[in-house]
Amino acid sequence: MNEKMTRAWLILGDILVTLLLLISFILFYLYPPVPAVKQVQKAVPQYNRTQLSPLLKIPELNTTTMTVEAFLRMAQEANNAEFIPIETYKNVPLEEALSLVPAKMGNPVFIRIFKQEAVLEMWIKAEGEYRLLKTYKICAYSGTLGPKRKEGDRQAPEGFYSVSRSSLNPHSKFHLSFNLGYPNAYDRAHKRTGSYLMVHGNCVSVGCYAMTDEKIEEIYKLVEKALKQGQKKVQVHIYPFRMTQENMAAYSHNRWYDFWANLKEGYDYFEAEHLPPHIGVKKKRYVIQETDE
């Protein structure tokens, strides 16, 4: 009797062990364990906002007053930003770029800057129109979208500016530089203040558009040669972003929309003619007129 009972208990034990193993396999299959994440200490480089702004486009947030509608609109604006492939900034030698246009050093040049995309376009005149020569990545600029308004606001300007021979500074402490001529007639009409707003090297910015030293050497040379060959002034048009209908619609509620719509008139003229327009100022507005060229 005792032997039978012992055997029964052993069989029951085997059955229980088998059931436990089966349940364990089922649970393991349904809920696999999450591997432990190993914490890795890394040295993270420190950047200030000026260095990050052209790369990350960090918005100025006022969390105490921002509405859900405003937050959603900001997200929509970020999603509408134009994607520019890295190939755009491929370092094509200047001589090769000139041969592809084709053009030569000393031909008239024209510059467009797009703040949001952080790019500087160099256009050069060939066969009666301006053609895109090279696109340069801006190394640093300070501030946010919108015009410069006063001295010390650390805001990079937007608008229509021009560079003459007297604007060039080959002995700049920022390697090389040329003054944009801020404040221009439009800025003065709006009582805006500021000085020494430039395109320069050294990759640091307190209101200027800064390039690497290598890039400013090419840009400076093209501007200097054009001015020495007889171009009276090199126009520099600075926009908050590419003035497409989509981008304008995305920023339709922005406080600077009317100002940007005025800038778009100059953008549209060049897009159509591939010649920089004559820029005037009347009643505190830019007036876009037929080109002088």
C-alpha positions as CSV (number, residue, x, y, z in Angstrom):
1,M,0.0,0.0,0.0
2,N,2.8,2.4,1.0
3,E,4.7,1.5,-2.2
4,K,1.7,2.4,-4.3
5,M,1.2,5.7,-2.5
6,T,4.8,6.6,-3.0
7,R,4.6,5.9,-6.7
8,A,1.4,7.9,-7.0
9,W,3.0,10.9,-5.3
10,L,6.1,10.7,-7.6
11,I,3.9,10.6,-10.7
12,L,1.9,13.6,-9.4
13,G,5.1,15.4,-8.8
14,D,6.3,14.8,-12.3
15,I,3.0,16.0,-13.7
16,L,3.2,19.2,-11.7
17,V,6.8,19.9,-12.8
18,T,5.8,19.3,-16.4
19,L,2.9,21.7,-16.1
20,L,5.1,24.4,-14.5
21,L,7.6,24.1,-17.3
22,L,4.9,24.3,-19.9
23,I,3.4,27.4,-18.2
24,S,6.9,29.0,-18.0
25,F,7.5,28.4,-21.8
26,I,4.1,30.0,-22.6
27,L,4.7,33.0,-20.4
28,F,8.2,33.4,-21.9
29,Y,6.8,33.3,-25.4
30,L,4.0,35.8,-24.6
31,Y,6.1,38.2,-22.5
32,P,9.7,38.1,-23.5
33,P,12.1,39.7,-21.0
34,V,13.3,43.2,-21.7
35,P,17.1,43.3,-21.9
36,A,18.7,45.6,-19.3
37,V,20.0,48.9,-20.8
38,K,23.6,49.5,-20.1
39,Q,24.2,53.1,-19.1
40,V,27.1,54.6,-21.0
41,Q,28.7,57.8,-19.9
42,K,29.7,59.9,-22.9
43,A,31.4,63.3,-23.0
44,V,28.9,65.5,-24.7
45,P,30.2,68.7,-26.4
46,Q,28.7,71.9,-25.1
47,Y,27.1,74.3,-27.6
48,N,25.5,77.7,-27.1
49,R,22.3,78.7,-28.7
50,T,24.0,80.8,-31.3
51,Q,25.9,77.8,-32.6
52,L,22.9,75.5,-32.6
53,S,20.3,77.9,-34.1
54,P,21.1,77.3,-37.8
55,L,21.3,73.6,-37.2
56,L,18.3,72.8,-34.9
57,K,16.1,75.9,-35.4
58,I,15.2,76.0,-31.7
59,P,12.0,78.1,-31.3
60,E,11.6,80.7,-28.6
61,L,8.8,79.2,-26.4
62,N,6.8,81.1,-23.9
63,T,5.2,78.2,-22.0
64,T,3.0,80.4,-19.9
65,T,1.1,81.9,-22.8
66,M,1.3,79.4,-25.7
67,T,-2.0,78.0,-26.7
68,V,-2.6,74.5,-28.2
69,E,-3.4,76.1,-31.5
70,A,-0.1,78.0,-31.5
71,F,1.8,74.9,-30.6
72,L,0.1,72.9,-33.4
73,R,0.8,75.7,-35.9
74,M,4.5,75.6,-34.8
75,A,4.7,71.9,-35.4
76,Q,3.1,72.4,-38.9
77,E,5.6,75.1,-39.7
78,A,8.5,72.8,-38.7
79,N,7.1,70.0,-40.9
80,N,6.8,72.3,-43.9
81,A,10.5,73.3,-43.7
82,E,12.1,72.4,-47.0
83,F,14.5,69.4,-46.8
84,I,17.8,70.1,-48.5
85,P,19.9,67.0,-49.2
86,I,23.5,67.0,-48.0
87,E,24.7,66.8,-51.7
88,T,23.7,70.4,-52.0
89,Y,26.8,71.3,-49.9
90,K,29.2,69.0,-51.7
91,N,32.5,70.8,-51.8
92,V,32.9,71.4,-55.5
93,P,36.1,73.4,-56.3
94,L,35.3,77.0,-57.3
95,E,37.2,76.6,-60.6
96,E,35.1,73.6,-61.5
97,A,31.8,75.4,-60.5
98,L,32.8,78.4,-62.7
99,S,33.5,76.1,-65.7
100,L,30.1,74.4,-65.3
101,V,28.2,77.7,-65.4
102,P,30.2,78.8,-67.5
103,A,31.5,82.0,-66.1
104,K,34.8,83.6,-65.0
105,M,36.1,85.3,-61.9
106,G,35.2,89.0,-62.1
107,N,31.8,88.6,-63.6
108,P,29.0,90.4,-61.7
109,V,27.6,88.4,-58.7
110,F,24.5,88.4,-56.6
111,I,23.9,86.8,-53.2
112,R,20.8,85.3,-51.6
113,I,20.6,84.2,-47.9
114,F,17.9,82.0,-46.4
115,K,17.9,82.1,-42.7
116,Q,15.7,79.1,-41.9
117,E,17.6,76.8,-44.3
118,A,20.9,78.4,-43.2
119,V,22.3,78.7,-46.7
120,L,24.0,81.4,-48.8
121,E,23.6,81.2,-52.5
122,M,26.2,82.7,-54.8
123,W,24.9,83.6,-58.3
124,I,27.1,84.8,-61.1
125,K,26.2,86.6,-64.4
126,A,26.7,84.7,-67.6
127,E,25.1,85.3,-71.0
128,G,22.8,88.1,-69.8
129,E,21.4,86.4,-66.7
130,Y,22.4,85.3,-63.2
131,R,23.1,81.5,-62.7
132,L,23.6,79.7,-59.5
133,L,27.3,79.1,-59.0
134,K,27.5,77.5,-55.5
135,T,25.4,77.1,-52.4
136,Y,27.2,77.4,-49.0
137,K,26.1,76.2,-45.6
138,I,26.0,79.1,-43.1
139,C,28.2,78.1,-40.1
140,A,26.4,80.3,-37.6
141,Y,23.8,83.1,-37.3
142,S,22.1,84.5,-34.2
143,G,18.5,85.3,-33.4
144,T,15.2,83.9,-34.8
145,L,13.1,84.5,-37.9
146,G,12.3,88.1,-38.4
147,P,14.1,91.4,-39.0
148,K,16.7,93.1,-36.9
149,R,15.1,95.9,-35.0
150,K,17.7,97.5,-32.6
151,E,21.3,97.6,-31.6
152,G,22.1,94.7,-29.2
153,D,19.2,92.4,-30.0
154,R,21.6,89.8,-31.4
155,Q,19.2,89.4,-34.4
156,A,20.6,88.8,-37.9
157,P,18.9,91.1,-40.4
158,E,16.4,90.3,-43.2
159,G,15.8,92.6,-46.2
160,F,17.6,94.0,-49.3
161,Y,21.2,95.1,-48.8
162,S,24.2,95.9,-51.0
163,V,28.0,95.7,-50.8
164,S,30.4,98.2,-52.3
165,R,34.2,98.3,-52.4
166,S,34.2,100.3,-49.2
167,S,32.3,97.5,-47.5
168,L,35.1,95.0,-47.8
169,N,37.4,94.4,-44.9
170,P,40.4,92.1,-45.8
171,H,41.9,92.7,-42.3
172,S,38.8,91.6,-40.3
173,K,39.3,90.0,-36.9
174,F,36.8,87.4,-38.3
175,H,39.3,86.4,-41.1
176,L,37.5,88.3,-43.9
177,S,34.3,90.2,-43.9
178,F,32.0,92.6,-45.9
179,N,29.5,94.9,-44.4
180,L,25.9,94.5,-45.4
181,G,25.0,98.1,-45.0
182,Y,22.5,97.8,-42.2
183,P,20.5,99.9,-41.4
184,N,19.4,100.6,-45.0
185,A,16.8,103.2,-46.1
186,Y,14.0,100.8,-45.1
187,D,15.4,100.1,-41.7
188,R,16.0,103.8,-41.0
189,A,12.4,104.6,-42.0
190,H,11.3,102.1,-39.3
191,K,13.7,103.7,-36.8
192,R,15.8,100.5,-36.6
193,T,19.3,100.7,-35.2
194,G,22.4,98.6,-35.3
195,S,25.9,98.5,-36.9
196,Y,28.6,96.3,-38.3
197,L,26.2,93.6,-39.6
198,M,28.4,91.5,-41.8
199,V,29.0,88.3,-43.7
200,H,32.4,87.0,-42.3
201,G,34.5,84.0,-41.4
202,N,35.5,82.5,-38.0
203,C,32.1,80.7,-37.6
204,V,30.9,82.9,-34.7
205,S,27.9,85.3,-34.8
206,V,26.4,88.1,-32.8
207,G,23.9,89.3,-35.4
208,C,26.0,88.5,-38.5
209,Y,26.1,85.6,-40.9
210,A,29.2,83.6,-40.2
211,M,30.9,81.2,-42.6
212,T,33.9,78.9,-42.1
213,D,37.2,80.6,-43.1
214,E,37.5,78.4,-46.2
215,K,34.0,79.4,-47.5
216,I,34.4,83.1,-46.8
217,E,37.6,83.1,-48.8
218,E,35.7,82.0,-51.9
219,I,32.7,84.3,-51.3
220,Y,34.9,87.3,-50.5
221,K,37.1,86.7,-53.6
222,L,34.1,86.5,-55.9
223,V,32.6,89.7,-54.5
224,E,36.0,91.6,-54.5
225,K,36.8,90.6,-58.1
226,A,33.4,91.6,-59.3
227,L,33.6,95.0,-57.7
228,K,37.1,95.5,-59.0
229,Q,35.9,94.6,-62.5
230,G,33.3,97.4,-62.5
231,Q,30.2,96.1,-60.7
232,K,29.2,99.1,-58.6
233,K,27.3,97.2,-55.9
234,V,26.7,93.5,-55.1
235,Q,23.1,93.0,-54.0
236,V,22.5,90.7,-51.0
237,H,18.9,89.6,-50.5
238,I,18.2,88.1,-47.1
239,Y,15.0,86.1,-46.6
240,P,13.6,84.3,-43.5
241,F,13.0,81.2,-45.7
242,R,12.4,80.3,-49.3
243,M,9.4,82.4,-50.2
244,T,7.2,79.7,-51.7
245,Q,3.4,79.8,-51.4
246,E,3.5,76.8,-49.0
247,N,5.9,78.5,-46.7
248,M,4.0,81.8,-46.8
249,A,0.8,80.0,-46.0
250,A,2.5,78.3,-43.0
251,Y,3.5,81.6,-41.6
252,S,0.3,83.5,-42.4
253,H,-0.3,84.2,-38.7
254,N,3.2,85.4,-37.9
255,R,3.6,89.0,-36.8
256,W,6.1,89.6,-39.6
257,Y,3.9,88.2,-42.4
258,D,3.3,91.6,-44.1
259,F,7.0,92.4,-44.0
260,W,7.8,89.0,-45.5
261,A,5.0,89.5,-48.2
262,N,6.9,92.7,-49.2
263,L,10.2,90.8,-49.4
264,K,8.5,88.1,-51.5
265,E,8.0,90.7,-54.3
266,G,11.7,90.9,-54.7
267,Y,12.1,87.1,-54.5
268,D,9.4,86.6,-57.2
269,Y,11.1,89.1,-59.5
270,F,14.4,87.4,-59.4
271,E,12.8,84.0,-59.7
272,A,11.1,85.1,-62.9
273,E,13.9,87.2,-64.5
274,H,17.1,85.8,-63.0
275,L,18.2,89.4,-62.7
276,P,18.2,91.4,-59.4
277,P,15.5,94.1,-59.4
278,H,16.2,97.8,-58.6
279,I,15.2,98.2,-54.9
280,G,13.6,101.5,-53.7
281,V,11.9,102.5,-50.5
282,K,8.6,104.5,-50.4
283,K,6.1,105.0,-47.5
284,K,8.1,102.6,-45.3
285,R,7.9,99.8,-47.9
286,Y,10.3,98.2,-50.3
287,V,9.5,99.1,-53.9
288,I,10.5,96.5,-56.5
289,Q,11.3,98.1,-59.8
290,E,12.7,97.1,-63.2
291,T,16.3,96.0,-63.0
292,D,19.2,98.4,-63.8
293,E,21.2,95.6,-65.5
